[in-house]
Amino acid sequence: MSTLAEFRSPLLPERHPTLDLFVVDVFDATPKGDVASMEHPIFSLSTKPDHRVRRYEHSGKFIEIKPSSDGLATVHDRDVLIYCISHLMSAINDGKPYSQVIRFKAHDLLKATNRETTGQAYAALKAAMERLSGTRISTNIVTGGKEEFETFGIIERAKIVRETRDGRMQEVEVKLSDWVFSAIKSKEVLTLHRDYFRLRKPIERRMYELARKHCGHQSEWRISLDLLRKKCGSGSTLKEFRRLVGKVIHDDQLTSHMPDYRVRFAEENGVRRDIVIFENRGTIPSLTAPESEVIIPPLNPDTYHAARLDAPGWDIYELEREWRSWLSMSGAEPPRNADAAFLGFCRKWAARRQTGK
């Protein structure tokens, strides 16, 4: 039996407790429609080069993620994107000029994302930018009876502007893809807890992202283990994935290390089920409704994906707020099928905006 002294915290140490050069809130990118980064796992959980091609289809629309020779961009590579978007969002909120090209000091990014500032860390950052640029996303968008095909990298390019004599990069320039930049301009972003960067395991980061997206302000969110495996992009068998998730749950029960949300397996008559439950810790306030408001249950996670395909380019969570507010103010009865009702609302919303009515 391991002793307390032998126990390793599931959180990485806070390497830079004082962040003088990075005081803005950290935001998470939701690339155009959020299909890729939240609904579908474009970032690999593997710590080894992942060369799998991933393809997802729904109602004649598809999204495909192809790796470069370096492999798919990883969950930890995502830190570069988070850092860039946080600064752009800060500029937008402050009314300052901003552009698709961001220049920053590599040292600042390493500190902000709780990384070490060694030579190895700089080399890892360079490799991350290569994978981000090399990972290609292809998708078709159907509007007005026409199908458009689009392919792009997560970032369009990255350039090291200056290097020190010992070879460490100093300034870095990144140009975001049009898809990501469009999402930023639409403010399709979610705030992340700073401890996100302290989570050791890629699976923990991905589970947190999914909870942040789907649970949000709700008191809890449930998802089947198999669907969670697919949304995480795990290549493990269901049995192995159950073990991995079980370890995360065990550690969270001991240390409460998962930010914003508790995580546990559902139980029925004392028997554990393959259902994972994320519970809001209260660090993100739960949405409460007055007694007179129409109470509508949480939507199915897959409904959000379908809604994005029905109303491409729109902030689906803002549409959901509009829909719920409209139902409450209209005094209508709660819909029998909330998911179908919301999708119908999204289709009408998108059609009216296209025709200008």
C-alpha positions as CSV (number, residue, x, y, z in Angstrom):
1,M,0.0,0.0,0.0
2,S,1.4,3.4,-1.0
3,T,2.0,5.9,1.8
4,L,1.0,9.6,1.6
5,A,4.6,10.5,1.0
6,E,4.6,8.3,-2.1
7,F,1.4,9.7,-3.4
8,R,1.9,11.9,-6.5
9,S,-0.6,14.7,-7.0
10,P,-2.6,14.4,-10.2
11,L,-1.9,18.1,-10.7
12,L,1.4,19.4,-11.9
13,P,3.1,21.8,-9.6
14,E,2.3,25.5,-10.1
15,R,5.6,26.4,-11.8
16,H,5.0,30.1,-12.1
17,P,2.7,31.3,-9.3
18,T,3.3,35.0,-10.2
19,L,2.4,35.7,-13.8
20,D,3.3,39.4,-14.1
21,L,3.3,39.2,-17.9
22,F,0.1,37.3,-18.4
23,V,-2.8,38.8,-16.5
24,V,-5.7,38.3,-18.9
25,D,-8.2,35.5,-18.5
26,V,-7.4,32.4,-20.4
27,F,-9.9,31.5,-23.1
28,D,-10.5,28.3,-25.0
29,A,-10.9,28.5,-28.8
30,T,-14.1,27.2,-30.3
31,P,-13.2,27.0,-34.0
32,K,-16.1,28.0,-36.4
33,G,-19.2,26.3,-35.2
34,D,-17.1,24.4,-32.6
35,V,-17.5,21.1,-34.5
36,A,-13.8,20.3,-34.4
37,S,-12.4,21.3,-31.0
38,M,-15.4,20.4,-28.8
39,E,-17.8,18.2,-30.7
40,H,-15.0,16.2,-32.3
41,P,-11.6,15.4,-31.0
42,I,-9.1,16.9,-33.4
43,F,-6.4,16.9,-30.8
44,S,-4.8,13.5,-30.0
45,L,-4.6,12.1,-26.5
46,S,-1.5,10.1,-27.4
47,T,2.0,11.1,-26.3
48,K,3.4,9.3,-29.3
49,P,3.0,10.3,-32.9
50,D,-0.7,9.7,-33.9
51,H,-1.2,9.1,-37.6
52,R,-4.8,8.1,-37.6
53,V,-7.2,9.9,-40.0
54,R,-10.5,10.7,-38.3
55,R,-13.7,11.3,-40.1
56,Y,-17.2,12.2,-38.7
57,E,-20.4,12.4,-40.8
58,H,-23.9,13.6,-40.1
59,S,-26.8,14.4,-42.5
60,G,-24.5,14.5,-45.5
61,K,-22.0,16.8,-43.9
62,F,-18.5,15.6,-42.8
63,I,-15.4,16.7,-41.0
64,E,-12.1,14.9,-41.5
65,I,-8.9,15.4,-39.6
66,K,-5.6,14.4,-41.2
67,P,-2.2,14.3,-39.5
68,S,1.1,15.4,-41.1
69,S,4.2,13.2,-41.0
70,D,4.7,14.5,-37.5
71,G,1.3,13.2,-36.4
72,L,-1.8,14.9,-35.2
73,A,-1.7,17.9,-33.0
74,T,-2.0,16.8,-29.4
75,V,-4.1,18.0,-26.5
76,H,-1.0,19.7,-25.0
77,D,-0.3,21.4,-28.4
78,R,-3.7,23.1,-27.9
79,D,-2.0,25.3,-25.3
80,V,-0.6,27.5,-28.1
81,L,-4.1,28.1,-29.5
82,I,-5.5,28.9,-26.0
83,Y,-2.7,31.4,-25.4
84,C,-3.2,33.2,-28.8
85,I,-7.0,33.4,-28.4
86,S,-6.8,34.7,-24.8
87,H,-4.8,37.6,-26.0
88,L,-7.0,38.3,-29.0
89,M,-10.1,38.2,-26.8
90,S,-8.4,40.6,-24.3
91,A,-7.8,43.0,-27.2
92,I,-11.4,42.7,-28.5
93,N,-12.9,43.2,-25.0
94,D,-10.7,46.3,-24.4
95,G,-11.6,47.8,-27.8
96,K,-8.0,47.5,-29.0
97,P,-6.9,46.6,-32.6
98,Y,-6.3,43.0,-33.3
99,S,-5.4,40.8,-36.3
100,Q,-5.1,37.2,-37.4
101,V,-1.3,37.3,-36.9
102,I,-0.2,37.3,-33.3
103,R,3.4,37.9,-32.1
104,F,4.5,37.0,-28.6
105,K,7.5,36.0,-26.6
106,A,7.9,32.2,-26.3
107,H,9.0,32.6,-22.6
108,D,5.6,34.3,-21.8
109,L,3.7,31.4,-23.4
110,L,5.6,28.8,-21.4
111,K,5.0,30.6,-18.2
112,A,1.3,31.2,-18.9
113,T,0.7,27.6,-19.7
114,N,2.6,26.3,-16.6
115,R,5.4,24.8,-18.6
116,E,9.1,24.7,-17.8
117,T,11.4,27.2,-19.4
118,T,14.2,24.8,-20.3
119,G,15.8,24.2,-23.7
120,Q,13.7,21.1,-23.9
121,A,10.5,23.1,-23.4
122,Y,11.4,25.5,-26.2
123,A,12.1,22.5,-28.5
124,A,8.7,21.0,-27.5
125,L,7.0,24.3,-28.3
126,K,8.5,24.4,-31.8
127,A,7.4,20.8,-32.4
128,A,3.9,21.7,-31.2
129,M,3.6,24.5,-33.8
130,E,4.7,22.2,-36.5
131,R,2.0,19.7,-35.6
132,L,-0.6,22.5,-35.3
133,S,0.3,23.8,-38.8
134,G,0.5,20.3,-40.3
135,T,-2.8,18.9,-39.0
136,R,-5.4,19.5,-41.7
137,I,-9.1,19.8,-41.3
138,S,-11.4,19.1,-44.3
139,T,-15.1,19.7,-44.2
140,N,-18.1,20.4,-46.5
141,I,-20.6,23.1,-45.7
142,V,-24.0,23.1,-47.4
143,T,-25.8,26.5,-47.8
144,G,-28.3,27.7,-50.3
145,G,-28.4,24.4,-52.1
146,K,-24.6,24.5,-52.8
147,E,-21.9,22.4,-51.2
148,E,-18.6,24.1,-50.4
149,F,-15.5,22.1,-49.6
150,E,-12.9,23.7,-47.3
151,T,-9.5,22.4,-46.0
152,F,-7.2,24.2,-43.6
153,G,-4.7,23.8,-40.8
154,I,-5.4,24.6,-37.2
155,I,-2.9,27.4,-37.6
156,E,-2.0,28.7,-41.0
157,R,1.7,29.3,-40.2
158,A,4.2,29.9,-37.4
159,K,7.5,31.7,-37.6
160,I,10.3,32.2,-35.1
161,V,11.1,35.8,-35.4
162,R,14.3,35.8,-33.4
163,E,16.5,33.3,-31.6
164,T,19.1,33.7,-28.9
165,R,22.7,32.6,-29.5
166,D,22.1,29.3,-27.7
167,G,19.3,28.5,-30.2
168,R,16.3,29.2,-28.0
169,M,13.4,31.0,-29.7
170,Q,12.6,34.4,-28.3
171,E,9.7,35.9,-30.4
172,V,7.2,33.8,-32.2
173,E,4.7,34.8,-34.9
174,V,1.5,32.7,-35.4
175,K,-1.1,33.2,-38.1
176,L,-4.4,31.6,-37.1
177,S,-6.6,29.8,-39.6
178,D,-9.6,31.7,-41.0
179,W,-11.9,29.2,-39.2
180,V,-10.4,29.9,-35.8
181,F,-10.2,33.6,-36.4
182,S,-13.9,33.7,-37.4
183,A,-14.8,32.0,-34.1
184,I,-12.8,34.6,-32.2
185,K,-14.5,37.5,-33.9
186,S,-17.8,36.0,-33.1
187,K,-16.7,35.6,-29.4
188,E,-17.4,31.9,-29.6
189,V,-15.1,31.2,-26.6
190,L,-15.3,29.7,-23.2
191,T,-13.3,30.6,-20.1
192,L,-11.1,27.8,-18.8
193,H,-9.9,27.3,-15.2
194,R,-6.2,28.0,-14.9
195,D,-5.7,24.5,-13.3
196,Y,-6.4,23.2,-16.8
197,F,-2.7,23.7,-17.5
198,R,-1.8,21.7,-14.4
199,L,-3.7,18.5,-15.4
200,R,-1.1,15.9,-16.1
201,K,-3.0,13.5,-18.3
202,P,-4.4,14.3,-21.8
203,I,-7.6,12.4,-21.0
204,E,-8.2,14.6,-18.0
205,R,-7.8,17.7,-20.2
206,R,-10.2,16.4,-22.8
207,M,-12.8,15.3,-20.1
208,Y,-12.6,18.8,-18.6
209,E,-13.1,20.4,-22.1
210,L,-16.1,18.3,-22.7
211,A,-17.6,19.0,-19.3
212,R,-17.0,22.7,-19.7
213,K,-18.7,22.7,-23.1
214,H,-21.6,20.4,-22.4
215,C,-22.2,20.8,-18.7
216,G,-21.4,24.5,-18.6
217,H,-23.6,26.2,-16.0
218,Q,-25.9,23.3,-15.5
219,S,-25.8,21.3,-12.2
220,E,-24.7,18.1,-13.9
221,W,-24.1,16.4,-17.3
222,R,-24.3,12.7,-18.0
223,I,-22.7,10.8,-20.9
224,S,-22.3,7.1,-21.7
225,L,-18.8,5.8,-21.4
226,D,-18.7,4.7,-25.0
227,L,-19.8,8.1,-26.3
228,L,-17.3,9.7,-24.0
229,R,-14.6,7.5,-25.5
230,K,-15.6,8.6,-29.0
231,K,-15.7,12.3,-28.1
232,C,-12.3,12.0,-26.4
233,G,-10.8,10.4,-29.6
234,S,-9.4,7.5,-27.6
235,G,-8.0,4.6,-29.5
236,S,-8.4,2.4,-26.4
237,T,-10.8,-0.5,-26.1
238,L,-13.9,0.2,-24.0
239,K,-12.4,-2.0,-21.2
240,E,-9.2,0.0,-21.2
241,F,-11.0,3.3,-21.4
242,R,-13.2,2.3,-18.5
243,R,-10.0,1.7,-16.5
244,L,-8.5,5.1,-17.5
245,V,-11.6,7.0,-16.6
246,G,-11.9,5.1,-13.4
247,K,-8.4,6.2,-12.4
248,V,-9.4,9.8,-13.1
249,I,-12.5,9.4,-11.0
250,H,-10.6,7.7,-8.2
251,D,-8.0,10.5,-8.1
252,D,-10.7,13.2,-8.2
253,Q,-12.5,11.5,-5.2
254,L,-9.3,11.7,-3.3
255,T,-8.0,15.1,-4.2
256,S,-10.9,17.0,-6.0
257,H,-8.3,17.9,-8.7
258,M,-10.6,18.2,-11.7
259,P,-11.4,21.9,-12.2
260,D,-15.0,23.2,-12.0
261,Y,-16.6,19.7,-12.1
262,R,-16.7,16.6,-10.0
263,V,-16.7,13.4,-12.0
264,R,-18.1,10.0,-11.0
265,F,-19.7,6.8,-12.4
266,A,-23.5,6.5,-12.1
267,E,-24.7,3.7,-9.9
268,E,-28.0,1.8,-9.8
269,N,-28.9,-0.5,-6.9
270,G,-25.2,-0.4,-5.9
271,V,-24.0,-1.5,-9.3
272,R,-21.7,0.8,-11.3
273,R,-23.0,1.7,-14.7
274,D,-21.1,2.8,-17.8
275,I,-22.5,6.3,-17.4
276,V,-20.1,9.2,-16.4
277,I,-21.6,12.1,-14.5
278,F,-20.0,15.5,-14.3
279,E,-21.3,17.7,-11.5
280,N,-20.8,21.5,-11.3
281,R,-18.7,22.3,-8.2
282,G,-20.2,25.8,-8.0
283,T,-17.1,27.6,-9.3
284,I,-19.2,28.1,-12.4
285,P,-22.6,29.2,-11.0
286,S,-25.6,26.9,-11.9
287,L,-28.4,28.4,-13.9
288,T,-31.5,28.7,-11.8
289,A,-34.9,29.6,-13.1
290,P,-37.8,31.4,-11.4
291,E,-40.9,29.2,-10.7
292,S,-42.8,30.9,-13.5
293,E,-40.2,30.0,-16.1
294,V,-40.7,27.1,-18.5
295,I,-38.5,24.3,-17.3
296,I,-36.7,22.5,-20.1
297,P,-34.4,19.6,-19.5
298,P,-30.7,19.7,-20.7
299,L,-30.3,18.9,-24.3
300,N,-28.6,15.8,-25.6
301,P,-24.9,16.4,-26.4
302,D,-25.4,15.2,-30.0
303,T,-28.1,17.8,-30.4
304,Y,-25.5,20.6,-30.3
305,H,-23.6,19.0,-33.1
306,A,-26.7,18.7,-35.3
307,A,-27.6,22.3,-34.4
308,R,-24.3,23.6,-35.7
309,L,-24.9,21.8,-39.0
310,D,-28.4,23.4,-39.2
311,A,-27.2,26.9,-38.3
312,P,-23.5,27.0,-39.5
313,G,-21.5,30.0,-38.2
314,W,-23.9,30.8,-35.3
315,D,-23.1,30.5,-31.6
316,I,-25.2,27.5,-30.7
317,Y,-25.2,28.2,-27.0
318,E,-26.4,31.8,-27.6
319,L,-29.2,30.4,-29.8
320,E,-30.1,28.0,-27.0
321,R,-30.4,31.0,-24.6
322,E,-32.6,32.8,-27.1
323,W,-34.8,29.7,-27.5
324,R,-35.2,29.1,-23.8
325,S,-35.9,32.8,-23.2
326,W,-38.5,32.8,-26.0
327,L,-40.3,29.8,-24.6
328,S,-40.3,31.4,-21.2
329,M,-41.7,34.7,-22.4
330,S,-44.3,33.1,-24.7
331,G,-45.9,31.2,-21.9
332,A,-45.9,28.1,-24.1
333,E,-46.0,24.5,-22.7
334,P,-42.6,22.8,-22.4
335,P,-42.0,20.9,-25.7
336,R,-42.5,17.1,-25.6
337,N,-39.2,16.6,-27.4
338,A,-36.8,19.5,-26.4
339,D,-34.0,18.3,-28.8
340,A,-36.3,18.3,-31.8
341,A,-37.8,21.6,-30.9
342,F,-34.5,23.3,-30.5
343,L,-33.2,21.9,-33.9
344,G,-36.4,23.3,-35.5
345,F,-35.7,26.7,-33.9
346,C,-32.1,26.7,-35.2
347,R,-33.3,25.8,-38.8
348,K,-35.8,28.7,-38.8
349,W,-33.3,31.1,-37.3
350,A,-30.7,30.3,-39.9
351,A,-33.3,30.5,-42.8
352,R,-34.5,33.9,-41.7
353,R,-31.0,35.3,-41.4
354,Q,-30.1,34.0,-44.9
355,T,-33.2,35.6,-46.5
356,G,-32.8,38.8,-44.4
357,K,-36.3,38.5,-42.8
